[in-house]
Amino acid sequence: MIVKRRGGMCEYIPSPQEKREGLIRDHTLNLIDNLHLRLERLEQELGMSLDQADDFSKALEKIRDDEHRNRELHNDLISKGSIEIITN
């Protein structure tokens, strides 16, 4: 993180490495989903069992739900300054 200070104000600027990591992190699930769909299509064309593909789809959906919940909790923490614990 690059910090610039001017007249009592601080400006936080992400470094190029942090920008790359953020970009990768933001698009990783979409890339994995794309690869999964391509492999599933190949498995269908080859007549292979789709049990593992279905299991992976469920796991990927759970990961997406967890990420969404974590993002909501983070935004709540930032906006309210406090957080409520949510349990499933």
VEXDRENSE-983495 format. One line per 4 residues: number of its first residue (from 1); for each residue x, y, z of N, C-alpha, C, O. Coordinates in Angstrom, 3 decimals, padded with zeros to 6 digits, always signed. Each point is the difference from the previous one (the first is absolute). Layout:
BEGIN
NUM = X Y Z X Y Z X Y Z X Y Z; ...
***
This chain:
BEGIN
1 = +000.841 -001.160 +000.000 -000.841 +001.160 +000.000 +000.891 +001.230 +000.000 +000.934 +000.109 +000.795; -001.228 +000.792 -001.678 +000.725 +001.261 -000.080 -000.823 +001.041 +000.752 -001.202 +000.135 -000.228; +001.856 +000.598 +001.125 -000.697 +001.012 +000.794 +000.563 +001.367 -000.357 +001.207 +000.230 +000.079; -002.098 +000.672 -000.473 +000.391 +001.386 -000.266 -000.632 +000.872 +001.067 -001.196 -000.095 +000.273
5 = +002.016 +000.947 +000.327 -000.502 +000.900 +001.040 +000.169 +001.439 -000.471 +001.086 +000.428 -000.391; -002.202 +000.305 +000.441 +000.026 +001.419 -000.367 -000.870 +000.780 +000.971 -001.190 -000.284 +000.134; +001.751 +001.228 +000.517 -000.768 +000.892 +000.856 -000.881 -000.720 +001.008 -001.142 +000.411 +000.208; +001.623 -001.448 +000.412 -000.777 -000.716 +000.996 -000.928 -001.057 -000.577 -000.658 -000.713 +000.757
9 = +000.588 +000.594 -002.074 -000.852 -001.000 -000.646 +000.866 -001.165 -000.473 +001.132 +000.199 -000.439; -001.664 -001.398 +000.529 +000.695 -001.198 -000.477 -000.765 -000.566 -001.189 -001.227 -000.102 +000.026; +001.958 -000.260 -001.055 -000.594 -000.659 -001.164 +000.657 -001.367 -000.129 +001.223 -000.108 -000.089; -002.045 -000.929 +000.079 +000.514 -001.365 -000.095 -000.179 -000.476 -001.436 -001.117 -000.055 -000.515
13 = +002.223 -000.284 -000.118 -000.014 -000.430 -001.395 +000.524 -001.435 -000.062 +001.095 -000.285 +000.483; -001.883 -000.623 -001.083 +000.485 -001.383 -000.106 +001.224 -000.080 -000.916 +000.078 +000.686 -001.019; +000.862 -001.529 +001.401 +001.177 -000.213 -000.833 -000.407 -000.809 -001.235 -001.065 -000.618 -000.004; +001.893 +000.614 -001.038 -000.324 -000.807 -001.187 -000.232 -001.476 +000.328 -000.878 -000.632 -000.587
17 = +001.652 +000.085 +001.509 -000.183 -001.405 +000.390 -001.361 -000.196 +000.666 -000.687 -000.983 -000.278; +000.296 +001.898 +001.143 -001.305 -000.098 +000.646 -001.139 +000.125 -001.013 -001.034 -000.652 +000.146; +001.219 +001.479 -001.160 -001.012 +000.122 -001.061 -000.144 -001.315 -000.756 -001.117 -000.438 -000.274; +002.252 -000.204 -000.072 -000.037 -001.296 -000.689 -000.682 -001.052 +000.848 -000.850 -000.746 -000.487
21 = +001.224 +000.685 +001.764 -000.597 -000.988 +000.903 -001.500 +000.226 +000.133 -000.767 -000.963 +000.036; +000.339 +002.212 +000.039 -001.420 +000.310 +000.087 -000.741 -000.403 -001.253 -001.109 -000.529 +000.077; +001.703 +000.770 -001.228 -000.621 -000.366 -001.270 -000.160 -001.516 -000.103 -001.052 -000.496 -000.404; +002.095 -000.224 +000.770 -000.065 -001.472 -000.033 -001.049 -000.504 +000.985 -000.803 -000.872 -000.333
25 = +000.812 +001.424 +001.545 -000.949 -000.425 +001.024 -001.445 +000.262 -000.446 -000.881 -000.825 +000.244; +000.638 +001.957 -000.890 -001.352 +000.362 -000.414 -000.541 -000.907 -001.098 -001.212 -000.189 -000.098; +002.088 -000.376 -000.728 -000.466 -000.769 -001.150 +000.276 -001.500 +000.082 -000.327 -000.737 -000.930; +000.917 +000.279 +002.018 +000.361 -001.408 +000.128 -001.210 -000.926 -000.096 +000.041 -000.994 -000.725
29 = -001.114 +001.306 +001.444 -001.171 -000.878 -000.032 -000.601 -000.086 -001.400 -000.446 -001.067 -000.421; +000.433 +002.179 -000.297 -000.524 -000.024 -001.371 +000.868 -000.862 -000.913 -000.517 -000.725 -000.850; +001.830 +000.803 +001.026 +000.901 -000.822 -000.808 -000.189 -001.485 +000.302 -000.039 -000.823 -000.914; -000.079 +000.483 +002.193 -000.204 -001.394 +000.394 -001.328 -000.505 -000.541 -000.084 -001.124 -000.495
33 = -000.953 +001.947 +000.586 -001.316 -000.393 -000.512 +000.049 -000.233 -001.506 -000.604 -000.949 -000.501; +001.315 +001.804 -000.217 +000.144 -000.158 -001.449 +000.690 -001.325 -000.341 -000.454 -000.730 -000.881; +001.541 +000.424 +001.576 +000.701 -001.266 -000.234 -000.881 -001.192 +000.343 -000.003 -001.006 -000.711; -000.743 +001.123 +001.800 -000.901 -001.080 +000.408 -001.054 -000.267 -001.080 -000.260 -001.154 -000.340
37 = -000.338 +002.202 -000.190 -001.022 -000.172 -001.036 +000.566 -000.645 -001.263 -000.655 -000.828 -000.633; +001.876 +001.215 +000.276 +000.639 -000.598 -001.181 +000.279 -001.484 +000.211 -000.243 -000.821 -000.885; +000.761 +000.485 +002.077 +000.265 -001.411 +000.297 -001.295 -000.802 +000.058 -000.048 -001.137 -000.470; -000.992 +001.718 +001.039 -001.276 -000.696 +000.088 -000.549 -000.285 -001.399 -000.555 -001.071 -000.249
41 = +000.712 +002.027 -000.651 -000.460 -000.203 -001.376 +000.776 -001.137 -000.673 -000.580 -000.825 -000.706; +001.891 +000.793 +000.933 +000.810 -001.091 -000.549 -000.416 -001.348 +000.582 -000.087 -000.990 -000.727; -000.166 +000.948 +002.023 -000.421 -001.241 +000.645 -001.336 -000.480 -000.559 -000.199 -001.200 -000.190; -000.707 +002.124 -000.070 -001.290 -000.375 -000.589 +000.191 -000.586 -001.393 -000.597 -001.021 -000.343
45 = +001.430 +001.673 -000.453 +000.225 -000.460 -001.370 +000.664 -001.372 -000.037 -000.234 -000.783 -000.920; +001.062 +000.495 +001.921 +000.691 -001.285 +000.061 -000.835 -001.076 +000.706 +000.413 -001.156 +000.082; -001.574 +001.539 +000.419 -000.871 -000.958 +000.662 +000.469 -000.396 +001.386 -000.353 -001.073 +000.491; +001.137 +001.915 +000.141 +000.514 -000.299 +001.332 -001.051 +000.334 +001.057 -000.928 +000.769 -000.251
49 = +001.086 -001.349 +001.413 -000.889 +000.283 +001.129 +000.178 +001.455 +000.433 +001.119 +000.509 +000.058; -002.230 +000.147 +000.241 +000.046 +001.404 +000.404 -000.148 +000.183 +001.508 -000.272 +001.104 +000.471; +000.450 -002.186 +000.284 -000.134 +000.079 +001.456 +001.000 +000.985 +000.603 -000.363 +000.832 +000.831; +001.613 -000.931 -001.251 +001.023 +000.894 +000.545 -000.244 +001.440 -000.439 +000.246 +000.932 +000.767
53 = -000.722 -000.747 -001.983 -000.298 +001.347 -000.476 -001.121 +000.615 +000.825 +000.053 +001.182 +000.340; -001.067 -001.978 -000.017 -001.099 +000.495 +000.830 +000.482 +000.346 +001.402 -000.404 +001.016 +000.565; +001.266 -001.855 -000.004 +000.557 +000.275 +001.324 +000.807 +001.294 -000.009 -000.079 +000.803 +000.929; +000.856 -000.616 -001.996 +000.804 +001.213 -000.101 -000.884 +001.233 -000.158 +000.299 +001.055 +000.559
57 = -001.386 -001.186 -001.318 -000.938 +001.120 -000.156 -000.566 +000.420 +001.346 -000.115 +001.192 +000.288; -000.241 -002.178 +000.542 -000.526 +000.298 +001.331 +001.062 +000.677 +000.867 -000.297 +000.958 +000.714; +001.532 -001.456 -000.776 +001.083 +000.589 +000.791 +000.280 +001.433 -000.455 +000.210 +000.884 +000.830; -000.207 -000.652 -002.138 +000.235 +001.338 -000.532 -001.116 +000.956 +000.413 +000.263 +001.162 +000.311
61 = -001.494 -001.638 -000.305 -001.127 +000.833 +000.428 +000.125 +000.351 +001.485 -000.315 +001.121 +000.400; +000.773 -002.074 +000.419 +000.201 +000.278 +001.423 +001.103 +001.041 +000.190 -000.114 +000.886 +000.847; +001.177 -000.999 -001.634 +001.085 +000.979 +000.082 -000.519 +001.382 -000.373 +000.323 +000.983 +000.668; -001.124 -000.897 -001.730 -000.576 +001.295 -000.410 -000.891 +000.579 +001.103 +000.063 +001.196 +000.285
65 = -000.894 -002.045 +000.337 -000.865 +000.464 +001.089 +000.828 +000.502 +001.181 -000.311 +001.036 +000.587; +001.369 -001.779 -000.239 +000.876 +000.413 +001.103 +000.686 +001.326 -000.310 +000.086 +000.873 +000.863; +000.399 -000.723 -002.090 +000.652 +001.245 -000.398 -000.977 +001.172 +000.072 +000.355 +001.087 +000.456; -001.584 -001.316 -000.908 -001.014 +001.054 +000.034 -000.308 +000.398 +001.446 -000.089 +001.186 +000.321
69 = -000.071 -002.185 +000.544 -000.270 +000.280 +001.416 +001.165 +000.734 +000.646 -000.206 +000.938 +000.770; +001.434 -001.360 -001.079 +001.173 +000.678 +000.554 +000.084 +001.447 -000.471 +000.357 +000.889 +000.774; -000.684 -000.654 -002.035 +000.022 +001.366 -000.535 -001.049 +000.864 +000.704 +000.265 +001.158 +000.322; -001.459 -001.722 -000.082 -001.045 +000.747 +000.713 +000.429 +000.316 +001.425 -000.210 +001.115 +000.479
73 = +000.807 -002.085 +000.201 +000.487 +000.233 +001.361 +001.083 +001.073 +000.020 +000.013 +000.860 +000.880; +000.880 -000.912 -001.841 +001.066 +000.997 -000.086 -000.580 +001.395 -000.220 +000.387 +000.955 +000.673; -001.325 -000.845 -001.628 -000.616 +001.303 -000.267 -000.765 +000.512 +001.208 +000.008 +001.198 +000.282; -000.670 -002.101 +000.432 -000.716 +000.382 +001.203 +000.969 +000.514 +001.058 -000.270 +000.998 +000.667
77 = +001.387 -001.679 -000.519 +001.009 +000.415 +000.967 +000.538 +001.384 -000.343 +000.157 +000.843 +000.883; +000.122 -000.609 -002.147 +000.543 +001.282 -000.431 -001.025 +001.116 +000.194 +000.338 +001.077 +000.489; -001.589 -001.334 -000.874 -000.999 +001.071 +000.028 -000.519 +000.300 +001.403 -000.246 +001.163 +000.321; +000.075 -002.166 +000.512 -000.581 +000.214 +001.323 +001.038 +000.112 +001.102 -000.282 +000.535 +001.073
81 = +001.453 -001.024 -001.326 +001.013 +000.011 +001.042 -000.168 -001.127 +001.002 +000.788 -000.132 +000.937; -001.814 -000.678 -001.137 -000.201 -001.173 +000.850 -000.542 -001.107 -000.872 -000.371 +000.230 -001.151; +000.326 -001.423 +001.693 -000.415 -001.138 -000.794 -000.866 -000.928 +000.825 +000.253 -000.211 +001.187; -001.269 -000.339 -001.814 -000.820 -001.008 +000.647 +000.467 -001.358 -000.493 +000.264 -000.172 -001.190
85 = -000.159 -000.797 +002.095 +000.435 -001.329 -000.387 -001.187 -000.740 -000.596 -001.059 -000.091 +000.622; +001.237 -000.438 -001.826 -001.035 -000.764 -000.674 +000.446 -001.449 -000.038 +001.097 -000.308 -000.466; -001.946 -000.575 +000.954 +000.329 -001.428 -000.025 -001.008 -000.740 -000.847 -001.159 +000.401 -000.110; +001.610 -001.473 -000.478 -000.886 -000.841 -000.806 -000.344 -001.252 +000.739 -000.738 -000.839 -000.517
***
